Amino acid sequence: MHIVSLVMQDNPTLISIIMPLFNAEKYLPTALETLQQQQFASYELLLLDALSTDGTAAIAATMI
């Protein structure tokens, strides 16, 4: 399992978002772009890739 962590800290209140992934190549870019558009920016994002066989891990690596 690959784990990618992204931490955005503009606010002292930190929330954790856990996103399990499996062959999410088609949906991951939209999901990450939507998350980046949120007004609340103090979060850590944990992407958990369950050995996807598509380009999920590569997309995650290029978008963080």
VMD Tcl script that draws the C-alpha trace (Angstrom):
set ca {
  {0.00 0.00 0.00}
  {1.34 3.43 -0.94}
  {0.61 6.36 1.37}
  {0.90 9.97 0.24}
  {0.41 12.78 2.74}
  {-0.28 16.42 1.97}
  {-0.48 18.97 4.78}
  {-1.95 22.44 4.33}
  {-1.63 24.60 7.46}
  {-3.11 28.09 7.33}
  {-5.22 27.65 10.45}
  {-4.37 26.19 13.88}
  {-7.32 23.78 13.61}
  {-6.18 20.77 11.60}
  {-8.48 18.11 10.23}
  {-7.48 14.81 8.68}
  {-9.01 13.60 5.43}
  {-8.39 9.97 4.56}
  {-9.03 8.95 0.95}
  {-8.69 5.22 0.20}
  {-7.94 4.64 -3.47}
  {-8.15 1.69 -5.82}
  {-7.97 2.27 -9.56}
  {-9.14 5.86 -9.08}
  {-7.28 7.28 -12.08}
  {-10.54 8.52 -13.64}
  {-11.82 10.31 -10.52}
  {-8.75 11.37 -8.53}
  {-7.90 14.62 -10.38}
  {-11.43 15.96 -9.91}
  {-11.53 14.89 -6.26}
  {-8.22 16.61 -5.49}
  {-9.12 19.77 -7.40}
  {-12.44 19.99 -5.56}
  {-10.68 19.61 -2.23}
  {-8.20 22.37 -3.10}
  {-11.11 24.73 -3.86}
  {-12.54 24.47 -0.34}
  {-12.34 27.56 1.85}
  {-11.06 25.64 4.87}
  {-7.38 25.11 4.13}
  {-6.02 23.61 7.34}
  {-6.05 19.91 6.63}
  {-3.86 16.92 6.07}
  {-4.78 14.62 3.23}
  {-3.83 10.96 3.41}
  {-4.12 9.13 0.12}
  {-4.08 5.36 0.63}
  {-3.50 3.49 -2.62}
  {-4.42 -0.19 -2.41}
  {-2.04 -1.36 -5.16}
  {-3.99 0.16 -8.05}
  {-3.18 -1.21 -11.48}
  {-3.98 2.01 -13.34}
  {-2.22 5.37 -13.04}
  {-3.61 6.30 -9.62}
  {-0.25 6.48 -7.83}
  {1.35 8.52 -10.62}
  {-1.51 11.01 -10.64}
  {-1.35 11.37 -6.86}
  {2.41 11.96 -7.02}
  {2.10 14.69 -9.65}
  {-0.78 16.53 -7.99}
  {0.75 17.05 -4.56}
}
mol new
graphics top color blue
foreach p $ca { graphics top sphere $p radius 0.5 }
foreach p [lrange $ca 0 end-1] q [lrange $ca 1 end] { graphics top cylinder $p $q radius 0.2 }
display resetview
